[in-house]
Amino acid sequence: MQFSKLKKMVEGLLCDSLKRRVGLHAAVYRHSHDDQARVWLTFDKRQILSASDLSFSLEHYHLEQALKEQYKLQPIPYNDDWEVMLNSPERKALIAASDQAEEELVEAGVWGSRHFYQALLNYPNLSIEEALTSENSLIRAFALFDRRVGKRRLLKMEHFEHPVEGEFFKIRCEVEGLNNGPS
């Protein structure tokens, strides 16, 4: 889906008090290696959320290297039979370390553009209950800006699993004139 269409869909779900104050932006650096991208969200022209492929890749690399050292992982041993190499325990351990690094970065709020795009693509197709209880912290954060979340529901919210949700909640309460802060 084109970003402009996705942007229109997501911004169309914003509550009235956030319309024209929240902006969704993207940049793709086509002449860089692998077409690196950056996606960010602004509130009153101030960046409140960013997902950058370059930053994510660098952080992922460093964390993955640290995990390799911590677990004392070995490189995949060469074998003429590719099947043996693909199914080696060393390869499986390296993949697990890479997956763990990605998981830890996402939990820490370091996202690549694909994490952001995936959340944006899934979000408009979810009911508000599904969005608020999603496993994806970005989707839960977007839901706090949604017009389908009313003031009474906002006043009942008190706990957030990820700091980005707390930040979105604080902004939403501010624009709605509610004196409710995240726990």
N, C-alpha and C positions, 0 to 999 in steps of 0.2 A: 504494500500500500504506500502511496506517496505520502511524504511527511506532511505536506500542506493539508491533505485530506484528514490525516490522523490528528493533526493539530486542531483543525476545525471541530472534529468530533469531540475531542477531550475538552477543549475550551468551551464547547457548547454545554458541557455538564457542570460548569462552574456555577456556584451560587451567585445570585445577583450582586451581592456586595463585593465579590471578587472579579466580576467581569470587567475587562479593560484594565485591571490592576495586575493580573497574573498573565505572564507570557511564556510560551513554550518556544524554544529556539533550538536550531541544529546547524552544525557546520560539518562538512565532509571535506577533508584535505586530500583531494584526489591525486595530487602529485607526490604525496608521501607514500612510504612503503605500506602496502595493504590498505590504502584508502582510510587512514585513521579518521575517526569521527568524534564529535563532542556534542552532547545534548545537555541543555540546561533549562532551568525553570527560574523565572524572575517574579518578584513581587514588588510593585512600585519601582521597577527598573533595577532592583537589587537582587543579585543572584542568591537563591535560597537552596538550590539543588543542582548538582552537576554530575555528569557521567562522561568521562573522557577515556578513550581507548588507550592513549599513550600513558596517562597516569596509571590506569589500571594494569596495563602490561608491565610497566616497570615495577610497581608494587608487587604484582603477582610473581614476577621473576625473583625478586629478592626474598620474598617469603617462601617460595618454593625451594630456593637454594638453602635457606635456613632449615627448612624441614628435612631436606635431603641429608644435611649434616647432622641434625638432631637424631634422625632415625638410622644414620649410617647406611644410607641406600647405595647400592652398587649399580653401575651402568649395565645395560642389557648386554649379555655376552653374545659375541658373534657366532652365528651358525649358518651353514650353507642352506639349511632348510628354514625358510621364512616363517613357516608355521610354528616352529620351535621358538623362534625369537618373539613372535607375536603373543605366544601363550606363556612366556617365561614369567616366573614369580617376580623377577627384578622389574620387568615392564609393568606388571600389575601394581607393584609397590610405588613405582614412579608416578603412575596415573593417579593412584590414591593420594599421593602427596600433592599433586597438582590440583586435584579436586578439593582437598582440604584447604589449600591456600586460597582458592577461589571462594569457598564457603566463608572462610574467616574474613576475607576482604569485604564481601557483601554484608556480613554481619556488622563490620566496622564502618559501613557507609561509603566504601570505595567501590564505585560501579564503573563498568565499561558501557559504551553506548548500547550494546546488545541487551544488557540487563534493563536499561531504561526503555528501549524500543519494545521489548517483549512485554513489559508491564503496561506500556501505553496501548499496545495492540490488544491485550487481553481485557483491559479495564472496561472499555465501553460495552462489552458483551456480558458483563456481570451484573447481577442484581446488587443493590446497595448492601444487603446483608452478606452476600458472597464477597464483595469487595472489602467490607470492614473486617471480615474474619479470614481473609486470604492469608496464605503462608508467605506471600511476597510483601515485604515491608513497603515497597514503593506503591503498590496497589492500595494498601491500607492508608498510606499517606495521601494519595490522590483522593481517596474516598472522603477524607475530612474536608476537602474543598468542594465536594459535590453538592449540588442543589437538592439532592434527595435526602440529605442529612439536615434535619431541622434543628432549631435552637434547643428544644426539649431533649432531643437525643444527645446533643453536644453537652448539655448540662449534666447528663448522667454518666458521661465518660470520665474515667479517672486514671486508667493505667494504660501505658503504651509500651510495646515490646521493643521498639527501636527509637532512637533519638530523633530521627527525621519525622516520625509521627508526632512527637511532642512539639516540634517546631511548627509543623503545619497546623496542629491543634491551637497553638498559641496565636498564630496569625488569624485563624478563622474566628476565634473568640474575640480577638481585638476588633476585627472588622464588623462583627455582629454586635459589638458593645456588651459582651458578656464578661463578667468578672470571674472567670473560671480558669485556673491554671493547671497544667499537667502535673501529675505526681511523679 
